């Protein structure tokens, strides 16, 4: 059942989707797919105790993809009126007539489309007034200030709540959709004064607001992290073990997903070309895709084409068992879609036995990275170079904060040199990965 906050019911969205398919058939399209969606939400932010911004959003839209044989056209509208729907279909059809025929274009194979739709518990409305949101944001920011008098300024604290629902359908007989929610709290503060100032933040995001970390805990973590960075310095250039804190370790998994996704593979712009069945990670690494986890951000019974999703072991003991393919990229590669049109679904990196403190002790001497800057990743070669900040570790203990450094390596070698994975994964995204310890990287400093 749709939340009362929606302007359209699920049945109304379904009716609009069916109208689009009917218009496409009447106008001569050989195939059609459509997405009809609606969403709304609010965000309240405070800074230094005062209301900074209050934002409300409400949007809706219809996307239409038309096929004339293997010619493809796409158009969209935010107008749900019958005349607008018909003109949008006509516009997509007109575009299709002027595009080149692509032998890989078309709807997914009908046999692969989702037919069952389990309830994945993704929709949890949060009846939060703007006054309550402002109070919560103030509590969050005040908790950060309470950490120390050296927390001298704030970039603000925010509380947001979002809900949406959609229906996807195509002319091969697929129709399905669901409602979902996303709620979050965040805080960013500045410690120190004059030339000695450091900024840090923390946040949490969940489907169910009841699962959020408290506003006070988020503010306190933001304050403690900012305070810990005071006195940061450069270090000499060296080659040492590097430990990626869990929020950053997730980005390494994102680098991997990009490299084994269909677009990069068929364009031959990936350093992991032809790696299926080969060891690409350390034997310690197992990556599971679990698209049907309750309440998770990456959960869905089908991908953006309507293809049914299935649990699978993408990487097992370091060996790559599967790519991330849509119907189009799969055809380009002579393979079958993996149900990943639109991206991966709940990637879970199997954790080790150690928490972050245990990994620091295991590393003994090296660099703990807590911030990455820039986007220095070359997916053709795997070369990796990014600005970083964090903490220097000696004798298994943090010694002092570090800034204005660059860490460099090659992702192919970095993946194979993973020597430990933490059990400290955060449940706030669609990729769950604990902190990752890499045997050796170049750290460029002074």
Residue, then its C-alpha position, 0 to 999 in steps of 0.5 A: x500500500x502506498x504511503x498517504x504522502x504519495x500523490x499517486x497510488x501504485x495502481x495509478x502508476x501501473x495504469x500510466x505504464x500500461x497506457x504508455x505501452x498501448x500508445x507505443x503499440x498503436x504508433x507502430x513500435x516493435x517494442x517498448x519499455x517504460x518507468x513511471x516514478x514519484x518521490x518526495x522528501x524534506x531536508x532540514x539543516x542547521x549551522x551554529x545552532x541556527x536554521x540554515x536551510x529547509x528544503x522540500x522536494x516532490x517530483x514525478x516522471x515517465x521515461x519511455x524507450x522505444x524500439x523500431x526493430x533494433x533502432x532505439x529512441x528515448x524520451x521523458x516527461x514529468x506530465x502524466x496527462x494522456x496527451x503528454x504520455x502520447x506525445x512522449x511516446x511519439x517523440x521517442x519513436x521519432x528519435x528511434x527513426x533517426x538512430x542507427x540500427x544496433x544488433x545488440x539493442x532490444x528488450x531482455x530475453x523474456x525467459x529472464x524477466x522477473x515473475x515473482x516479487x518478494x517483499x524486501x521491506x524497503x519502505x519505511x515512512x518517517x513521520x518527521x515534522x520540520x520542527x522535529x528535524x530541526x531539533x534533531x539537527x541541533x542536537x547532532x551539532x551540539x553533541x559535536x561542540x560538546x566534544x571539546x572547546x577546540x571544536x571551533x566552527x561548524x559546516x552544519x548538521x542535516x536531517x533528511x527523509x525521502x520516499x519514492x515508488x515506481x512501476x517498470x513495464x515492457x512490451x514483453x509482459x513484464x510489470x513490477x515496482x515497489x516503494x522505498x525510503x531513505x533517511x539520513x543524518x549528517x554532521x560536519x565540524x571544524x576543530x582548531x583555529x587560525x592556520x591550524x584547522x581541520x574539518x571532519x564529518x560523520x553520517x548515517x543513512x538507512x531505509x528505516x529511521x529506527x535503525x539510524x545511529x542517534x543524532x548525538x552519536x553522529x555529532x560526537x563522532x564528527x567532533x572526535x574525528x575532527x579533533x583527532x586530526x589536529x597537528x597533522x603533518x607530512x611524512x617522508x616518501x616511503x613504501x609501507x602497508x596501507x590500511x583503508x578505513x571501512x568507509x574508504x575501503x568501499x571505494x576499492x570495491x567500487x573500482x573493482x565493480x567498474x572494471x568488471x562491468x559490461x561497458x568497460x569490458x566491451x569497450x576494452x577499457x578495463x585492466x581486468x579484461x578476460x579475467x573470468x575464472x582467474x584470481x584477481x584478489x588475494x585468496x582472503x577475498x570473497x565478494x557476495x552479491x545478495x539482492x534480496x536482503x531485507x531493508x538493504x539499499x541495493x536490494x531489488x527483485x529485478x534490475x532496471x530492465x526487469x530481469x530477475x536478480x539472483x544471489x551469487x558469489x561474484x568473487x570466491x577465494x580471490x577468483x572472479x566468478x562473474x561480471x556485472x552485465x546488462x542485456x546490451x553489454x552481455x550481447x556485445x560480449x556474447x554472454x548472458x545478462x547477469x541482472x545488473x542493468x543499473x548496477x550491482x545489488x548489495x555487495x558483501x565482502x566477507x569480513x575477517x576476524x579483526x576490528x580496526x584496532x586489531x588491523x592497526x596492530x597487525x599492520x604494526x607500521x604504516x599508514x591508516x587512510x581516513x580521507x581520499x582526495x581526487x579521482x586518480x584511477x586509470x581503469x585501462x591500466x589499473x594505475x591508482x594515485x590519490x591524495x590522502x590524509x590519515x594517521x601514521x602508525x608505529x608499533x601497532x599504535x596511532x602516533x600522529x595525524x598525516x596530511x598532504x600526501x599521495x598514495x599510489x599503486x596499481x589496482x591489479x597488484x593492490x587487490x592481490x596484496x590484500x592481507x586482511x579485511x576487518x569486521x567493521x563494515x558500515x551498513x549505510x550503503x549498498x556495498x558492505x566492506x570492512x577496513x582493508x589492509x594492503x601489504x605495500x603501497x607508495x606514499x609520497x610525502x615531503 
